[in-house]
Amino acid sequence: MVTVTPVLTSTQAQDIREALYTAERRSGLRFAAYLGPAVGPRRHFSERLHAALGREADTAVLVFVDLGERGLEIVTGSRARLRLTDGECRLAAVSMAAVLVTGDLAGGIVTGVWILADLASRRR
């Protein structure tokens, strides 16, 4: 799942979709991305988005980018958390932020998803 704001071109949205699909195949986890504003506190909102993945939430990794507030959250389900530590998620977030700050929204998300998938696939 990728929820996209009009900020992305169709090519950028497709690049993110492909990264999510590749990450899922490589790691066996479910990956999702949401780009847009948080409704309420950012962490709470991102956790609600993650829970909305339903039965897949346990094995899911959600990347949430709040463009307006310049915020980033990575939420992992209980089974995904066994394969991705908080430190590894922080590493991915810092790497994403380094690309996002240059204005490359799609590149930042793709970078983070690839890092997360790579790290998770090591514990498959």
VEXSE-149392 format. One line per field, with one value per atom (N, C-alpha, C): residue in one letter; y, z, x; atom name; residue number from 1. Coordinates in pm, whole numbers, plus 50000, padded with zeros to 5 digits. Example, Ala and Ser with C-alpha at 12.3 -4.5 7.8 and 13.67 -1.06 7.14 Angstrom:
// VEXSE-149392
code	c(A A A S S S) $
y	c(49431 49550 49670 49775 49894 50003) $
z	c(50780 50780 50780 50708 50714 50787) $
x	c(51319 51230 51320 51285 51367 51290) $
site	c(N CA C N CA C) $
pos	c(1 1 1 2 2 2) $
This chain:
// VEXSE-149392
code	c(M M M V V V T T T V V V T T T P P P V V V L L L T T T S S S T T T Q Q Q A A A Q Q Q D D D I I I R R R E E E A A A L L L Y Y Y T T T A A A E E E R R R R R R S S S G G G L L L R R R F F F A A A A A A Y Y Y L L L G G G P P P A A A V V V G G G P P P R R R R R R H H H F F F S S S E E E R R R L L L H H H A A A A A A L L L G G G R R R E E E A A A D D D T T T A A A V V V L L L V V V F F F V V V D D D L L L G G G E E E R R R G G G L L L E E E I I I V V V T T T G G G S S S R R R A A A R R R L L L R R R L L L T T T D D D G G G E E E C C C R R R L L L A A A A A A V V V S S S M M M A A A A A A V V V L L L V V V T T T G G G D D D L L L A A A G G G G G G I I I V V V T T T G G G V V V W W W I I I L L L A A A D D D L L L A A A S S S R R R R R R R R R) $
y	c(49884 50000 50123 50214 50344 50448 50535 50643 50767 50835 50939 51072 51177 51312 51362 51468 51521 51573 51566 51613 51524 51399 51304 51301 51281 51253 51107 51069 50929 50838 50886 50807 50786 50890 50878 50782 50793 50702 50558 50537 50403 50352 50439 50398 50350 50419 50380 50248 50232 50105 49989 50008 49902 49869 49972 49948 49868 49903 49831 49685 49663 49527 49445 49505 49436 49405 49501 49481 49365 49356 49247 49112 49105 48979 48939 49037 49008 48967 49035 49015 48923 48909 48832 48912 49040 49128 49209 49268 49357 49499 49572 49711 49804 49918 50019 50156 50254 50391 50484 50587 50690 50825 50910 51045 51142 51224 51321 51368 51454 51509 51409 51424 51344 51412 51332 51383 51356 51458 51442 51419 51369 51343 51244 51275 51198 51050 51018 50876 50801 50862 50798 50775 50875 50863 50751 50745 50641 50502 50490 50361 50321 50417 50387 50343 50409 50367 50224 50194 50059 49957 49988 49897 49877 49977 49967 49863 49815 49709 49575 49573 49456 49334 49222 49095 49097 49186 49194 49278 49346 49441 49375 49252 49185 49174 49153 49137 49261 49373 49493 49595 49670 49785 49904 50006 50125 50241 50305 50426 50542 50636 50750 50878 50958 51085 51196 51284 51401 51520 51554 51659 51795 51828 51960 51984 51884 51896 51845 51797 51742 51631 51539 51430 51295 51199 51065 50965 50863 50753 50621 50524 50386 50302 50232 50148 50004 49916 49774 49694 49590 49499 49406 49331 49247 49144 49083 48985 49053 49168 49243 49294 49328 49380 49276 49150 49044 49047 49109 49112 49249 49351 49488 49553 49582 49644 49794 49856 50001 50073 50025 50086 50077 49965 49950 50043 50058 50150 50294 50327 50461 50483 50382 50391 50420 50347 50369 50510 50554 50687 50797 50783 50882 50885 50768 50760 50823 50796 50857 51008 51055 51199 51269 51204 51264 51286 51198 51213 51308 51295 51380 51528 51560 51699 51764 51686 51739 51767 51728 51750 51629 51520 51398 51309 51335 51263 51114 51085 50944 50872 50937 50876 50847 50937 50914 50794 50782 50669 50538 50539 50419 50376 50471 50440 50373 50430 50374 50235 50215 50084 49981 50015 49920 49883 49981 49952 49860 49891 49808 49666 49652 49520 49442 49510 49444 49393 49478 49438 49324 49334 49229 49097 49103 48979 48901 48966 48898 48805 48827 48743 48660 48636 48565 48419) $
z	c(50000 50000 50000 49914 49919 49904 50001 49992 49957 49851 49794 49791 49819 49804 49665 49618 49485 49470 49574 49569 49478 49463 49383 49239 49149 49011 49002 48893 48878 48873 48817 48812 48952 49033 49170 49251 49236 49306 49263 49135 49086 49141 49151 49210 49354 49429 49568 49571 49487 49482 49450 49355 49318 49434 49506 49622 49729 49754 49853 49812 49686 49635 49646 49604 49611 49755 49845 49987 50044 50005 50053 50004 49877 49822 49886 49910 49965 50111 50189 50334 50385 50310 50358 50451 50473 50554 50463 50520 50447 50465 50356 50362 50312 50378 50337 50361 50283 50299 50294 50376 50377 50376 50283 50273 50289 50388 50410 50553 50587 50722 50823 50945 51055 51105 51146 51211 51359 51433 51574 51589 51704 51728 51625 51571 51460 51495 51610 51644 51657 51725 51742 51606 51519 51386 51306 51310 51235 51290 51420 51478 51434 51423 51374 51227 51147 51007 51000 51083 51085 51124 51226 51271 51162 51078 50969 50864 50871 50779 50816 50927 50965 50996 50936 50964 50928 50838 50797 50891 50985 51071 51149 51192 51270 51195 51065 50985 50901 50935 50852 50907 50814 50841 50768 50844 50786 50795 50681 50676 50655 50750 50745 50735 50633 50614 50618 50715 50732 50669 50549 50474 50540 50585 50643 50769 50853 50981 50973 50854 50834 50935 50946 51042 50972 51042 50988 51101 51074 51170 51097 51165 51115 51222 51184 51279 51233 51326 51294 51376 51314 51384 51474 51556 51657 51595 51485 51421 51341 51281 51208 51304 51426 51527 51566 51548 51577 51477 51362 51255 51233 51294 51281 51420 51468 51599 51589 51704 51706 51650 51684 51632 51481 51426 51280 51214 51277 51224 51231 51339 51350 51240 51213 51105 50972 50944 50820 50818 50932 50939 50915 50972 50953 50806 50746 50604 50517 50550 50477 50490 50612 50639 50560 50548 50474 50328 50272 50133 50125 50218 50217 50228 50307 50328 50197 50102 49973 49881 49926 49846 49763 49775 49698 49781 49774 49854 49818 49692 49651 49682 49654 49681 49828 49915 50058 50104 50055 50095 50040 49914 49854 49930 49965 50041 50173 50247 50376 50363 50266 50245 50210 50125 50088 50208 50289 50408 50502 50528 50617 50563 50434 50375 50383 50358 50366 50506 50606 50744 50786 50748 50785 50717 50595 50520 50580 50659 50724 50836 50884 50992 50943 50819 50760 50796) $
x	c(50085 50000 50089 50060 50124 50014 50003 49908 49987 49945 50027 49953 50025 49971 50006 49944 49974 50118 50196 50334 50419 50383 50461 50412 50505 50467 50425 50364 50323 50446 50555 50679 50735 50735 50784 50697 50567 50476 50502 50525 50554 50688 50787 50916 50897 50814 50788 50713 50611 50537 50630 50719 50814 50907 50952 51039 50965 50839 50760 50742 50709 50689 50818 50929 51058 51096 51071 51101 51020 50894 50809 50860 50896 50946 51078 51163 51295 51289 51206 51207 51098 50989 50875 50784 50817 50733 50643 50541 50448 50498 50518 50563 50455 50441 50344 50405 50360 50406 50286 50292 50188 50258 50218 50272 50157 50166 50060 50061 49967 49963 49908 49954 49899 49772 49678 49558 49578 49615 49649 49798 49839 49982 50037 50153 50210 50228 50285 50308 50176 50080 49950 49884 49891 49831 49898 50032 50102 50071 50053 50014 49874 49784 49649 49653 49735 49751 49803 49901 49957 49851 49773 49667 49562 49543 49445 49485 49608 49650 49585 49515 49436 49520 49482 49549 49696 49736 49876 49961 49900 49972 50086 50069 50174 50306 50297 50418 50449 50388 50399 50498 50553 50638 50575 50538 50478 50577 50599 50681 50585 50585 50495 50579 50551 50620 50517 50532 50445 50518 50478 50549 50536 50419 50395 50475 50483 50554 50698 50736 50870 50900 50805 50819 50825 50880 50898 50876 50799 50777 50790 50847 50849 50782 50676 50602 50613 50648 50660 50560 50507 50418 50496 50425 50491 50586 50547 50636 50746 50718 50820 50926 50885 50977 51082 51051 51149 51264 51240 51339 51401 51342 51394 51397 51515 51527 51495 51473 51452 51574 51692 51815 51825 51784 51787 51685 51571 51471 51521 51591 51652 51755 51836 51935 51866 51760 51686 51626 51572 51511 51615 51733 51839 51881 51893 51930 51822 51697 51586 51589 51607 51606 51717 51832 51943 51907 51828 51784 51665 51572 51452 51489 51589 51627 51676 51718 51761 51642 51522 51402 51361 51434 51403 51312 51183 51085 51083 51067 51061 51192 51303 51433 51454 51407 51419 51340 51219 51134 51191 51230 51288 51414 51498 51620 51585 51493 51454 51394 51308 51244 51350 51443 51549 51634 51669 51750 51674 51548 51466 51453 51428 51414 51545 51656 51786 51814 51789 51813 51719 51593 51496 51527 51577 51603 51720 51802 51915 51867 51746 51691 51572 51566 51453 51454) $
site	c(N CA C N CA C N CA C N CA C N CA C N CA C N CA C N CA C N CA C N CA C N CA C N CA C N CA C N CA C N CA C N CA C N CA C N CA C N CA C N CA C N CA C N CA C N CA C N CA C N CA C N CA C N CA C N CA C N CA C N CA C N CA C N CA C N CA C N CA C N CA C N CA C N CA C N CA C N CA C N CA C N CA C N CA C N CA C N CA C N CA C N CA C N CA C N CA C N CA C N CA C N CA C N CA C N CA C N CA C N CA C N CA C N CA C N CA C N CA C N CA C N CA C N CA C N CA C N CA C N CA C N CA C N CA C N CA C N CA C N CA C N CA C N CA C N CA C N CA C N CA C N CA C N CA C N CA C N CA C N CA C N CA C N CA C N CA C N CA C N CA C N CA C N CA C N CA C N CA C N CA C N CA C N CA C N CA C N CA C N CA C N CA C N CA C N CA C N CA C N CA C N CA C N CA C N CA C N CA C N CA C N CA C N CA C N CA C N CA C N CA C N CA C N CA C N CA C N CA C N CA C N CA C N CA C N CA C N CA C N CA C N CA C N CA C N CA C N CA C) $
pos	c(1 1 1 2 2 2 3 3 3 4 4 4 5 5 5 6 6 6 7 7 7 8 8 8 9 9 9 10 10 10 11 11 11 12 12 12 13 13 13 14 14 14 15 15 15 16 16 16 17 17 17 18 18 18 19 19 19 20 20 20 21 21 21 22 22 22 23 23 23 24 24 24 25 25 25 26 26 26 27 27 27 28 28 28 29 29 29 30 30 30 31 31 31 32 32 32 33 33 33 34 34 34 35 35 35 36 36 36 37 37 37 38 38 38 39 39 39 40 40 40 41 41 41 42 42 42 43 43 43 44 44 44 45 45 45 46 46 46 47 47 47 48 48 48 49 49 49 50 50 50 51 51 51 52 52 52 53 53 53 54 54 54 55 55 55 56 56 56 57 57 57 58 58 58 59 59 59 60 60 60 61 61 61 62 62 62 63 63 63 64 64 64 65 65 65 66 66 66 67 67 67 68 68 68 69 69 69 70 70 70 71 71 71 72 72 72 73 73 73 74 74 74 75 75 75 76 76 76 77 77 77 78 78 78 79 79 79 80 80 80 81 81 81 82 82 82 83 83 83 84 84 84 85 85 85 86 86 86 87 87 87 88 88 88 89 89 89 90 90 90 91 91 91 92 92 92 93 93 93 94 94 94 95 95 95 96 96 96 97 97 97 98 98 98 99 99 99 100 100 100 101 101 101 102 102 102 103 103 103 104 104 104 105 105 105 106 106 106 107 107 107 108 108 108 109 109 109 110 110 110 111 111 111 112 112 112 113 113 113 114 114 114 115 115 115 116 116 116 117 117 117 118 118 118 119 119 119 120 120 120 121 121 121 122 122 122 123 123 123 124 124 124) $
